[in-house]
Amino acid sequence: MAILPGKFLQYDKKKNEKLMKETQIEWPHAFFKPDGDSEEIIAEVPCNHIHGVYGDFVEELTIVCELLDVEYEVYA
């Protein structure tokens, strides 16, 4: 599991639409800035399907991963 602390970004409607058109406007979008190094994350996390939540749940996620014997990395 890749755990990426960071923050969600808010843009005005015009910038949102511009950014969404650069990918796929029909899909739901969330704009996110990770605390960790973006280049490292892109190189090491080969996935475009993510789940995001508001709040700081890094500690809880690491505990669950350890209990379930799931490998994880925190990119902070």
Backbone bond lengths (Angstrom), bond angles and torsions (degrees), N, CA, C in turn:
res aa  C-N    CA-C-N  psi(-1)  N-CA   C-N-CA  omega(-1)  CA-C   N-CA-C  phi
1 M - - - 1.436 - - 1.521 107.94 -
2 A 1.297 115.49 132.14 1.462 121.51 174.32 1.524 107.46 -95.58
3 I 1.317 116.70 122.30 1.459 122.19 179.95 1.523 107.15 -110.78
4 L 1.334 115.66 118.42 1.460 120.95 -173.82 1.526 111.15 -120.79
5 P 1.322 117.94 93.04 1.456 118.34 173.94 1.522 109.58 -68.02
6 G 1.308 115.78 149.42 1.459 120.43 179.46 1.503 109.67 171.80
7 K 1.326 115.73 -153.33 1.455 118.56 179.80 1.524 110.72 -142.12
8 F 1.321 114.49 148.26 1.450 120.85 174.21 1.520 108.80 -80.82
9 L 1.320 115.91 144.50 1.458 121.59 -178.37 1.522 110.12 -108.74
10 Q 1.312 116.37 146.43 1.463 122.52 176.56 1.521 108.26 -115.74
11 Y 1.314 116.33 132.97 1.457 122.21 175.99 1.526 108.75 -123.68
12 D 1.318 115.20 165.95 1.462 118.05 175.51 1.529 109.32 -72.87
13 K 1.321 116.37 166.24 1.467 122.22 -173.86 1.534 112.11 -56.36
14 K 1.326 117.51 -41.95 1.470 121.57 -177.81 1.536 110.56 -62.93
15 K 1.334 117.44 -46.84 1.460 120.06 -179.96 1.527 110.81 -68.07
16 N 1.349 117.88 -39.31 1.467 120.76 175.88 1.523 110.81 -54.89
17 E 1.323 117.17 -51.06 1.466 121.08 -178.47 1.516 111.32 -62.18
18 K 1.336 117.94 -40.95 1.466 120.95 178.27 1.529 110.51 -60.03
19 L 1.334 116.60 -47.93 1.465 120.03 -179.06 1.523 111.80 -65.88
20 M 1.330 117.27 -39.43 1.465 119.93 -179.86 1.525 111.42 -66.94
21 K 1.322 117.68 -36.41 1.468 120.68 178.66 1.524 111.50 -66.61
22 E 1.326 117.72 -23.27 1.467 120.98 178.59 1.529 111.59 -72.10
23 T 1.323 117.41 -16.97 1.472 120.45 178.37 1.526 109.19 -116.82
24 Q 1.312 116.65 -89.59 1.468 121.47 -179.16 1.527 106.72 -151.31
25 I 1.299 116.31 102.83 1.465 120.68 -170.95 1.529 113.26 -63.28
26 E 1.330 118.86 -24.11 1.461 121.53 -178.08 1.525 112.92 -75.07
27 W 1.312 118.43 -19.91 1.457 121.60 -177.73 1.519 110.59 -82.78
28 P 1.335 117.26 154.41 1.471 118.79 173.25 1.532 109.89 -69.30
29 H 1.284 116.21 146.30 1.464 121.20 -177.93 1.524 110.83 -128.51
30 A 1.313 114.93 146.17 1.458 123.03 167.44 1.525 105.43 -138.92
31 F 1.286 116.58 132.73 1.459 121.07 179.50 1.518 107.88 -99.65
32 F 1.329 115.35 127.45 1.455 122.02 -167.92 1.513 110.48 -133.77
33 K 1.329 117.12 137.75 1.457 122.25 173.78 1.521 107.76 -116.54
34 P 1.339 117.32 111.67 1.466 119.99 -179.26 1.530 111.25 -73.39
35 D 1.327 115.70 152.55 1.461 120.49 174.35 1.526 110.60 -71.70
36 G 1.316 116.80 -30.11 1.463 121.55 -178.19 1.519 112.26 -82.24
37 D 1.315 115.33 -179.69 1.456 123.30 -179.04 1.528 110.34 -73.54
38 S 1.320 116.37 117.22 1.469 121.58 -177.24 1.525 112.28 -58.83
39 E 1.314 117.98 -40.99 1.469 121.07 -179.34 1.532 110.97 -63.37
40 E 1.319 117.02 -41.42 1.469 120.69 178.36 1.530 110.28 -64.17
41 I 1.325 116.32 -43.47 1.465 120.60 -179.55 1.523 110.22 -62.21
42 I 1.311 117.92 -46.47 1.470 121.61 179.98 1.526 110.73 -61.35
43 A 1.321 116.82 -40.15 1.468 120.68 -178.84 1.528 112.45 -70.33
44 E 1.326 116.98 -32.88 1.460 119.88 -172.39 1.524 114.87 -103.19
45 V 1.315 118.14 -14.24 1.467 121.29 -177.41 1.535 108.51 -119.25
46 P 1.337 117.20 86.88 1.465 120.70 -174.98 1.531 112.32 -81.20
47 C 1.325 116.57 65.55 1.456 119.82 -176.04 1.520 110.01 -147.19
48 N 1.319 115.81 143.02 1.455 118.92 175.20 1.527 111.57 -115.21
49 H 1.320 117.27 8.90 1.465 121.71 176.82 1.522 108.02 -109.61
50 I 1.315 115.76 113.66 1.459 119.67 -176.83 1.529 110.42 -127.32
51 H 1.299 114.76 162.39 1.464 121.88 172.60 1.512 106.45 -123.11
52 G 1.297 116.15 129.87 1.455 120.19 -179.30 1.514 111.34 -122.51
53 V 1.319 115.51 148.14 1.457 121.42 176.39 1.527 108.20 -137.25
54 Y 1.320 114.78 150.56 1.456 119.97 173.24 1.521 108.60 -80.70
55 G 1.310 116.21 138.91 1.452 120.86 177.74 1.518 111.42 112.19
56 D 1.300 115.58 168.66 1.462 122.02 -179.30 1.534 108.51 -102.18
57 F 1.333 115.89 103.26 1.460 121.70 -178.75 1.534 111.78 -119.76
58 V 1.318 116.90 23.54 1.465 120.62 -178.26 1.527 110.53 -59.51
59 E 1.318 117.22 -48.55 1.468 119.98 -178.18 1.525 111.29 -61.79
60 E 1.322 117.10 -44.24 1.468 120.21 -179.93 1.525 111.28 -63.72
61 L 1.323 117.40 -41.53 1.466 120.58 179.59 1.517 111.71 -65.05
62 T 1.328 117.40 -41.21 1.465 118.91 178.77 1.530 111.15 -65.93
63 I 1.320 117.66 -37.51 1.474 120.96 177.68 1.531 110.09 -62.92
64 V 1.321 117.32 -46.75 1.469 120.93 179.67 1.524 110.51 -61.99
65 C 1.325 117.09 -42.86 1.469 119.81 178.89 1.520 110.84 -60.66
66 E 1.320 117.28 -42.83 1.466 120.34 179.32 1.524 111.12 -65.31
67 L 1.330 117.19 -41.57 1.468 120.26 178.98 1.527 112.14 -64.29
68 L 1.337 116.35 -35.27 1.465 121.21 -177.55 1.515 113.28 -94.90
69 D 1.329 116.64 3.66 1.465 122.46 -178.65 1.524 111.79 57.35
70 V 1.341 115.26 45.90 1.461 122.31 177.44 1.523 108.42 -105.03
71 E 1.318 116.38 127.65 1.457 119.78 176.37 1.523 109.18 -65.78
72 Y 1.323 116.14 142.14 1.458 119.95 178.55 1.518 110.52 -146.79
73 E 1.308 114.62 160.60 1.457 122.56 175.38 1.518 106.79 -139.92
74 V 1.327 116.15 133.41 1.455 121.75 175.39 1.515 107.44 -100.45
75 Y 1.318 117.35 119.84 1.460 123.34 179.94 1.525 108.49 -100.00
76 A 1.338 116.29 87.42 1.469 120.30 -176.96 1.511 110.29 -124.74
